[in-house]
Amino acid sequence: MEDVAEDEGIDATSVLLQHDEFPYKVSPVEPKGFKGSRSIFRTVVAVGILILGTAVIAVVVVLGTNSTTGTFKWASYYGNHMVLQQGPHRAVLWGYGEVGATVNVSIDASGSVFSSMVHKGESGSGVWRVTLDPMPPGGPHRIQGVHDTNGTLQRIFLKDVMFGDVWVCSGQSNMEFTVRQTLHAQQAIAEAADFPDIRLFTADLVQSDKPLYDLYKILQPWSVASSDSVGGAAWKYFSAVCWFYGRDLYNHLGYPIGLVATSYSGTPIETWSSPQVFEDCNITQRDESVELKDDVPPSEPSVLWNAMIHPLLNMTITGAIWYQGESNTWRHPDSYSCSFPGMIDSWRKEWYMGTGGQTDRHFPFGFVQLSTTGKPSDTGMGYTAIRWHQTADYGYVPNPAMPNVFMAVAVDLVDPDSPFGSIHPRDKEDVASRLVLGARAVAYDETEVTFQGPRPVSVNFDPERKTVRRVYPKSLNITVKSNDGFEVCCSPDLSQCSMTSQEWAPVPIVSSTSSSITLQLSQDCWEDVTYIRYLWEMWPCDFKQCAVYGTENDLPEAPFFGCLLGPDKKLPC
C-alpha cells in the first residue's frame, strides 16, 4: 500500500481511508463439534459482536474527522518527485474536491498555509487552486493538502518535491525521439543516475476537438532521472533533445530542473496552435465533419493544443523548447512565417493568464532549425523554405517578430545512415548543446556567451575584381570549412529571384581571414546581382562541414536569403 501511495503522490493513510465500510463481515456460524448449548454460543457471539462493534465505533470516532471520499486529489500532472517552479516566480497547485469545501496547502512545517475554496470548474467537477510563495531552488520538500468539508478532513501529499526551473519540450518526431535511439545511448543512459535533481514527465499521445483542462493520459509520471526513466523504449521516453538540454542546463546552473515532454510524431504546427493563431494568420480552421482518429498522426487544427498543451497552462514554467517543422515542409510552408511566431505568442499569452501572471508573459522560447531528409543528391525547396520561415524570414533570432527567442541551427547535423531515416538524425547532443547556449544568453541573460553563428556586419563590393567581401565582427573569429554554399541571383527583380527560380548561380569563397570571406562573382550578369542566399539546398553540406563557422563554439552561420549589400535589410532590396 505504501508503494502505491508513493507512485500516486497520495499518502498511504489517505488511500486506506477511502474505504467507508468496515472491511470485515461477521457471520454467527456454530463451529463444528461444539458440544455446548446453543444459548451459550449465542451469548458468546453476542458479546463478541458487542466488543467488535464498540471497536468499530471507536475507529469511526477517531477517523471521522480524517475520512476521504476520493473526491480530493491533485490535478493529473502533479506527483511525487516533481519539480515546481522556483522564485521569483510562484508555483501554482490545483486539483479537485467537493464544491464548497476549503482546501489548505502547506510546505513542510513552514507554518505558511495557502487556502482556496472549491468551486465548480469548466468540466463540472469541483476544482481548487493555490499559488505558493516564491521558493528558493532545492529540496526535497513535502507538500500537504487538507480538504475540509464541515470539519471532515481529507489529506493528500506530494513527496520528494524539488523547486527549480521547469521547461516544456514539445514538437513532432525529432522531439519525441528518445535517448535510447541516439548515437551514444548506452553511455548517456548509464550516466543518467548521476543527475537525481533532474526530474522527468512525459504526456501521452492524445488529441481532442475541444480544450481539455487536465491531461487525459500520462505516459511517464514524474520520475527521478535514472537509467530506467531516461532509457525507456524507442519513441516512448525520454525525449533525447529534452534530456540533453536539461542535463547540460543543470551542469551549468547547478540546481533542479524539471522537464515536461509533450510531443507527437508526424504533426504539423497547426495541430499545436490555438484558434487565435488561425484568425491572426488567416488560415482555414478545422472541418468539424472530420472524425478524429487515434491511430493516425493528428492533422486537424488545434487538436494537440487542446489535449497536450492547454491542460498544462496552470503549471508555472520557465520556458519551452520546440523541434518541429518537417510536416510543414509540404503542408502550408509559406504560412509558417506567421503561424510559428503566432503560436509562440499564443502560448506565452495563455500560459501567463493560466498561471495568474506567474509565468512570464514573454517567457523564453527555443527551437531547432531543421536539419534535412532524403540523401545528399535530393533537391527540393520545402526544407529551405521552412528553415527561413522558422525565423519569420529574418534568418536569425531574436528578431522584431520573435523577441526572447533562441535557435539551434541543425542544418549541418545530418545523418544519412540513421536507421530511423535521415529525417531523424541521431546526434541530439549537439542540438541540445546549441540550444543551451541560446538559453544561457536569452533566458538567463548571460551577456558574455556566444550563442549565434557568424553574421556579417558589413559587405563591400569591388567592381574591378568582381568580388564581394563579407565582414564579420572582429571579436568573433571565423573558420572556413568549405568554399561552397553561397549563391547569387542574376536579376535585380525579386520576382525573378524566388526560392524556386532558375536564376541562381553559385559563387565560391576564394579567400578568407579570421573575420571576413571574399566571394568571386564570375557570372556575366554580375552587374545585375542584387540578391544572395546561403545554404539554400535541401542537403547543403556534410556533417559539420558547411562553409562558415564561429571558432569559439563551432556554431555555423545560419541559412539566409537577402540583399547582397544589405545583410540586415528586409526584402525587397
C-alpha positions in Angstrom: 0.0 0.0 0.0 2.8 2.4 0.8 4.4 1.9 -2.7 1.1 2.7 -4.4 0.8 5.8 -2.4 4.3 7.0 -3.3 3.6 6.4 -7.0 0.3 8.4 -7.0 1.6 11.2 -4.8 -1.0 10.3 -2.1 -0.2 9.4 1.5 -0.9 5.7 2.4 -3.3 6.8 5.2 -5.4 8.7 2.7 -5.6 5.6 0.4 -6.8 3.4 3.3 -9.4 6.0 4.4 -11.1 5.8 1.0 -12.9 2.6 2.2 -16.0 3.9 4.1 -17.4 0.4 5.0 -15.8 -1.8 7.7 -13.9 -4.4 5.7 -15.0 -7.5 7.8 -18.3 -9.4 7.7 -19.3 -11.3 11.0 -21.3 -14.4 10.5 -22.7 -16.2 13.7 -22.0 -19.8 12.4 -21.8 -22.6 15.1 -18.3 -24.3 14.9 -18.1 -28.0 14.1 -18.0 -30.3 17.1 -19.2 -27.6 19.5 -21.0 -29.5 22.4 -22.3 -26.6 24.5 -25.7 -25.3 24.5 -26.9 -23.1 21.6 -27.8 -20.3 24.1 -24.2 -20.2 25.4 -22.9 -20.0 21.8 -25.4 -17.1 21.1 -24.2 -15.3 24.2 -20.6 -15.6 23.2 -21.3 -14.4 19.7 -23.4 -11.5 21.0 -20.6 -10.5 23.4 -18.1 -10.8 20.6 -20.2 -8.7 18.3 -20.7 -6.1 21.0 -16.9 -5.8 21.6 -16.2 -5.7 17.8 -19.0 -3.1 17.3 -17.5 -1.0 20.1 -14.1 -1.2 18.4 -15.6 -0.2 15.1 -17.4 2.8 16.7 -14.1 3.8 18.3 -12.3 3.6 14.9 -15.1 5.7 13.3 -14.9 8.3 16.0 -11.1 8.5 15.7 -11.1 8.6 11.9 -14.3 10.5 11.3 -12.5 13.8 11.0 -9.9 12.5 8.6 -12.1 10.5 6.2 -11.9 10.7 2.4 -14.4 10.0 -0.3 -11.9 10.0 -3.2 -13.0 13.4 -4.5 -9.9 15.3 -3.2 -6.9 14.9 -5.4 -4.2 16.8 -7.3 -4.5 17.5 -11.0 -3.0 14.7 -13.1 0.4 16.2 -13.7 1.3 16.8 -10.0 3.0 13.9 -8.3 5.8 12.7 -6.1 9.4 13.6 -7.3 8.2 16.6 -9.4 9.9 19.9 -9.8 7.9 23.1 -9.1 8.9 26.5 -10.5 11.3 28.3 -8.2 11.2 32.0 -7.3 11.0 34.8 -8.2 8.0 33.1 -9.9 5.3 31.5 -7.7 4.3 27.9 -8.4 0.6 27.1 -8.9 -1.0 24.0 -7.5 -4.5 22.9 -8.3 -6.8 19.9 -8.1 -10.3 18.5 -7.4 -12.5 18.4 -4.4 -16.1 18.8 -3.2 -17.7 22.1 -4.2 -17.9 24.4 -1.2 -15.1 22.8 0.7 -11.9 24.6 1.8 -8.5 23.4 0.8 -5.4 24.3 2.8 -1.9 23.6 1.3 1.3 23.8 3.2 5.0 23.1 2.5 6.9 21.1 5.1 6.4 22.5 8.6 7.0 26.1 7.5 3.8 27.4 9.0 2.6 29.1 5.8 -0.8 27.9 4.7 -2.3 28.7 1.2 -6.1 28.4 1.1 -8.7 28.0 -1.6 -12.4 27.4 -1.8 -13.5 24.5 -4.1 -15.7 25.9 -6.8 -17.4 24.3 -9.8 -15.0 24.1 -12.8 -15.4 24.2 -16.5 -15.9 20.4 -16.7 -18.5 20.4 -13.8 -16.1 19.0 -11.3 -15.2 20.8 -8.1 -11.8 22.5 -8.5 -9.4 24.4 -6.3 -6.2 26.3 -6.8 -3.5 27.9 -4.7 -0.4 30.0 -5.6 2.6 29.3 -3.4 5.1 31.9 -2.2 8.4 32.2 -4.2 10.7 29.3 -3.1 14.5 29.1 -3.4 15.9 26.3 -5.5 16.4 22.9 -3.9 14.6 20.3 -1.8 13.3 17.8 -1.2 10.0 19.1 0.2 6.8 17.5 1.4 3.6 19.3 0.4 0.4 18.6 2.2 -3.2 19.3 1.0 -6.0 19.3 3.5 -9.7 19.3 2.3 -12.2 20.5 4.9 -15.9 19.8 4.5 -17.7 20.9 7.6 -14.9 19.6 9.8 -14.4 16.3 7.9 -10.8 16.4 6.7 -9.0 14.6 3.9 -5.3 14.7 3.4 -3.1 14.2 0.3 0.6 14.7 -0.1 3.3 15.4 -2.6 6.6 13.9 -1.6 10.2 14.5 -2.7 9.3 17.8 -4.4 12.1 20.0 -5.7 12.0 23.6 -6.6 13.9 24.7 -9.7 13.3 25.6 -13.3 10.6 23.9 -15.3 10.9 23.6 -19.1 8.3 22.3 -21.5 9.7 20.3 -24.5 7.3 19.9 -27.5 7.1 19.3 -31.2 7.0 16.3 -33.5 9.1 13.2 -34.0 12.6 14.7 -33.6 11.5 15.9 -30.1 9.8 12.6 -29.4 13.0 10.7 -30.5 14.3 9.1 -27.3 17.7 8.9 -25.7 17.8 5.1 -26.4 17.8 6.0 -30.2 20.8 8.4 -30.1 24.4 7.8 -31.1 25.8 7.3 -27.6 22.7 6.0 -25.9 24.4 3.4 -23.7 26.7 5.9 -22.0 24.0 8.6 -21.7 21.6 6.1 -20.1 24.2 4.7 -17.7 25.1 8.3 -16.6 21.5 9.4 -16.0 21.5 8.3 -12.3 24.2 11.0 -11.7 21.5 13.6 -12.1 18.9 13.0 -9.3 17.9 16.6 -9.3 16.6 16.4 -12.8 13.0 15.2 -12.9 11.1 13.9 -15.9 7.5 13.8 -17.0 6.0 12.7 -20.3 2.5 13.3 -21.5 0.8 10.5 -23.6 -0.4 10.9 -27.1 -3.9 12.4 -27.1 -5.9 14.7 -29.4 -9.2 16.5 -28.8 -11.6 18.7 -30.7 -12.2 20.7 -27.5 -9.8 22.3 -25.0 -9.1 19.9 -22.1 -8.4 21.3 -18.6 -6.3 18.3 -17.4 -4.2 15.7 -19.2 -6.3 12.7 -20.3 -3.4 10.3 -20.3 0.1 10.3 -18.9 2.9 8.1 -20.4 5.5 8.7 -17.7 4.6 10.2 -14.3 7.2 12.4 -12.6 10.4 10.4 -12.1 13.9 11.0 -10.8 16.5 10.7 -13.5 17.8 7.2 -13.7 18.7 4.6 -16.4 15.1 3.4 -16.3 13.4 6.8 -16.5 15.8 8.2 -19.2 16.3 4.9 -21.1 12.7 3.9 -22.0 11.7 2.3 -25.2 12.2 4.0 -28.6 9.5 6.6 -29.3 8.3 6.4 -25.7 10.6 8.1 -23.1 12.6 10.0 -22.5 12.9 12.7 -25.2 16.6 12.9 -26.2 16.7 16.6 -27.0 14.7 17.4 -23.8 17.0 15.2 -21.7 20.3 16.5 -23.1 19.0 20.1 -22.9 18.1 19.6 -19.2 21.3 17.8 -18.4 23.5 20.4 -19.9 21.5 23.2 -18.4 21.7 21.5 -15.0 25.5 21.2 -15.3 25.7 24.9 -15.9 23.2 26.1 -13.4 23.6 23.6 -10.6 20.0 23.5 -9.3 17.0 21.3 -10.0 15.5 21.1 -13.5 12.0 19.8 -14.3 11.4 18.6 -17.9 7.9 18.1 -19.2 7.8 16.3 -22.6 4.7 16.7 -24.7 5.2 15.8 -28.3 3.6 13.8 -31.1 5.3 12.4 -34.3 4.2 13.4 -37.7 2.3 16.5 -36.7 2.1 20.0 -38.4 2.3 23.2 -36.4 -1.4 23.8 -37.0 -2.3 21.0 -34.6 -0.3 22.7 -31.8 -1.8 26.2 -32.4 -4.8 27.8 -30.7 -7.7 29.1 -32.8 -6.4 32.7 -32.3 -3.4 31.9 -34.5 -5.6 30.8 -37.4 -7.6 34.0 -37.1 -4.5 36.2 -37.0 -2.8 34.4 -39.9 -5.9 34.0 -42.0 -5.6 30.2 -42.0 -8.6 27.9 -42.5 -9.6 26.2 -39.3 -10.6 22.5 -39.0 -13.6 21.0 -40.7 -15.9 19.9 -37.9 -17.1 17.0 -40.0 -13.7 15.3 -40.0 -13.6 12.5 -37.4 -10.5 12.4 -35.2 -8.7 9.0 -35.3 -6.2 8.0 -32.6 -4.3 5.6 -34.8 -3.0 8.2 -37.3 -0.9 11.3 -36.7 -3.2 14.2 -36.0 -3.5 16.9 -38.7 -6.6 18.9 -37.8 -6.0 22.4 -36.4 -5.7 22.8 -32.6 -6.3 19.2 -31.6 -2.9 18.9 -29.8 -3.2 22.4 -28.4 -6.5 21.3 -26.9 -5.2 18.0 -25.5 -1.4 18.3 -24.8 -0.8 22.0 -24.2 -4.0 23.6 -22.9 -4.1 21.2 -19.8 -0.7 22.4 -18.8 -1.4 26.1 -18.8 -1.9 26.3 -15.0 1.7 25.0 -14.4 4.2 27.8 -13.8 7.1 27.3 -16.1 10.4 29.0 -17.0 10.1 28.4 -20.8 9.8 26.0 -23.7 11.8 24.4 -26.4 10.4 23.2 -29.7 11.6 20.8 -32.5 9.0 20.7 -35.3 8.6 21.7 -38.9 9.2 18.6 -41.0 5.4 18.0 -41.5 5.1 21.6 -42.8 7.7 21.3 -45.5 4.9 20.1 -47.8 1.9 21.4 -45.9 1.4 25.2 -45.8 5.1 26.1 -45.7 4.5 29.7 -46.7 2.2 30.4 -43.8 4.8 29.1 -41.3 6.4 32.6 -41.1 3.1 33.8 -39.5 1.9 30.6 -37.7 5.1 29.9 -35.8 5.6 33.4 -34.3 1.8 33.4 -33.7 1.9 30.1 -31.9 4.8 31.3 -29.7 2.9 34.4 -28.7 -0.3 32.5 -28.1 1.4 30.0 -25.8 3.0 32.9 -23.9 -0.2 34.8 -23.5 -2.2 31.7 -22.4 0.4 30.5 -20.0 0.7 33.9 -18.5 -3.1 34.0 -18.0 -3.3 30.4 -16.9 -0.9 30.9 -14.1 -2.3 34.2 -13.0 0.8 36.1 -14.3 3.3 33.8 -12.6 4.7 32.5 -15.9 6.5 35.4 -17.8 4.3 37.0 -20.5 7.2 36.7 -22.9 8.8 33.6 -21.5 12.0 32.3 -23.3 11.3 30.0 -26.2 13.9 28.0 -28.0 13.6 26.0 -31.2 15.7 23.8 -33.6 16.1 25.0 -37.1 15.6 21.9 -39.2 18.3 19.5 -40.5 17.2 17.6 -43.6 16.0 14.3 -45.0 16.5 12.1 -48.0 20.0 11.9 -49.4 22.6 14.5 -50.5 21.6 14.4 -54.1 18.0 15.2 -53.4 16.5 18.5 -54.5 13.5 20.4 -53.2 12.7 23.6 -51.5 10.4 22.5 -48.7 13.2 22.4 -46.1 14.9 25.5 -47.2 11.6 27.4 -47.0 10.8 26.1 -43.5 14.2 27.0 -42.2 13.8 30.5 -43.4 10.2 30.8 -42.2 11.2 29.4 -38.8 12.9 32.8 -38.3 9.9 34.8 -39.6 12.1 35.5 -42.7 14.9 37.3 -40.8 17.4 34.4 -40.8 18.2 34.9 -37.1 16.6 35.2 -33.7 15.8 37.1 -31.5 14.3 39.5 -34.1 11.5 42.1 -34.0 8.9 39.4 -34.8 10.3 36.8 -32.4 11.6 38.5 -29.2 13.1 36.5 -26.5 13.5 33.5 -28.8 16.7 31.4 -29.3 17.6 28.9 -32.0 19.8 25.9 -32.5 20.9 25.6 -36.2 20.9 21.9 -37.2 21.3 22.2 -41.0 24.8 20.7 -40.7 23.9 17.9 -38.2 23.0 15.5 -41.0 22.8 11.7 -40.6 22.4 9.8 -43.9 23.0 6.4 -42.1 20.3 6.9 -39.4 18.4 3.6 -39.0 15.3 5.8 -38.3 15.7 7.6 -41.6 17.8 10.6 -42.3 14.9 12.8 -41.3 15.8 11.6 -37.7 19.5 12.4 -37.1 20.8 10.6 -34.1 23.1 13.4 -32.9 20.8 15.1 -30.4 23.6 16.1 -28.0 24.9 18.8 -30.4 21.4 20.0 -30.9 20.8 20.3 -27.2 24.2 22.0 -26.5 23.4 24.6 -29.2 20.0 25.2 -27.5 21.6 25.6 -24.1 24.0 28.3 -25.4 20.9 30.2 -26.6 19.1 29.6 -23.3 22.1 30.9 -21.4 22.1 34.1 -23.4 18.3 34.7 -23.9 16.7 33.0 -20.9 19.4 33.6 -18.3 20.8 36.9 -19.5 24.5 35.8 -19.8 25.9 38.6 -21.9 29.3 37.0 -22.5 28.1 33.8 -24.1 28.4 33.3 -27.8 25.1 31.7 -28.9 24.8 32.5 -32.6 26.9 31.6 -35.6 28.7 34.3 -37.6 26.6 37.2 -39.0 28.2 39.9 -41.2 28.3 43.4 -40.0 29.2 44.9 -43.4 29.5 43.9 -47.1 31.9 45.5 -49.6 31.7 45.2 -53.4 34.8 45.5 -55.7 33.6 46.1 -59.3 37.0 45.7 -60.8 37.7 42.3 -59.3 34.0 41.4 -59.3 34.3 40.3 -55.7 32.1 40.7 -52.6 33.8 40.8 -49.2 31.6 39.9 -46.2 33.0 41.2 -42.9 32.1 39.6 -39.6 32.7 41.1 -36.0 36.4 41.1 -35.2 35.5 39.8 -31.8 34.2 36.6 -33.4 36.9 34.7 -35.2 35.6 32.6 -38.1 36.6 29.3 -39.6 36.0 28.4 -43.2 35.5 24.6 -43.7 34.2 24.7 -47.3 34.2 27.1 -50.3 30.6 26.2 -51.2 27.1 27.3 -50.1 26.7 30.9 -51.4 24.6 31.7 -54.5 23.6 35.0 -56.2 20.6 35.7 -58.4 21.3 37.2 -61.9 18.4 39.7 -61.8 17.6 42.9 -59.8 13.9 41.8 -59.8 12.8 39.9 -56.7 10.1 38.2 -58.6 12.8 36.6 -60.7 14.8 35.6 -57.6 12.2 33.4 -55.8 13.1 30.4 -53.9 12.4 28.1 -56.9 13.9 30.4 -59.6 16.4 29.1 -62.0 18.3 32.4 -62.0 20.5 31.4 -59.0 24.2 30.6 -59.6 26.9 29.5 -57.1 29.7 31.9 -56.0 32.7 30.3 -54.3 34.7 31.6 -51.4 38.1 32.5 -52.9 39.8 33.8 -49.8 39.2 34.4 -46.1 40.6 35.9 -42.9 39.7 35.4 -39.3 36.9 38.0 -39.7 36.0 38.0 -43.5 35.3 36.0 -46.6 35.6 37.0 -50.2 33.2 35.7 -52.9 34.0 35.7 -56.6 31.3 36.8 -59.0 32.2 35.2 -62.2 28.7 35.4 -63.8 28.2 37.6 -66.9 25.3 39.2 -65.1 27.3 40.4 -62.1 26.2 44.0 -62.6 22.6 42.9 -62.0 23.3 40.9 -58.9 21.1 42.2 -56.0 20.2 39.1 -54.0 22.3 36.5 -52.3 21.4 33.3 -50.3 23.4 30.8 -48.3 22.8 27.1 -47.6 19.7 27.2 -49.7 19.6 23.5 -50.5 17.8 20.5 -49.1 21.1 19.0 -48.1 23.7 21.8 -48.2 26.7 20.1 -46.6 28.1 17.1 -44.9 28.2 16.7 -41.1 29.6 19.9 -39.6 31.1 20.8 -42.9 29.2 23.9 -44.1 31.3 26.9 -45.1 31.4 29.4 -42.3 31.6 28.7 -38.5 32.4 30.7 -35.4 35.7 29.5 -33.9 34.7 29.7 -30.2 31.7 27.3 -30.1 31.9 25.9 -33.6 28.4 27.3 -34.5 27.5 27.5 -38.2 26.4 30.6 -39.9 22.6 30.2 -40.4 20.9 29.8 -43.8 19.7 33.2 -45.2 18.1 34.8 -48.2 18.6 38.6 -48.6 20.2 41.6 -50.1 23.8 41.3 -51.4 24.9 44.6 -49.9 22.5 44.9 -47.0 22.7 41.8 -44.8 20.1 43.1 -42.3 17.8 44.7 -44.9 14.3 43.2 -45.3 13.3 42.2 -48.8 12.9 43.6 -51.4 16.3 45.2 -51.7 
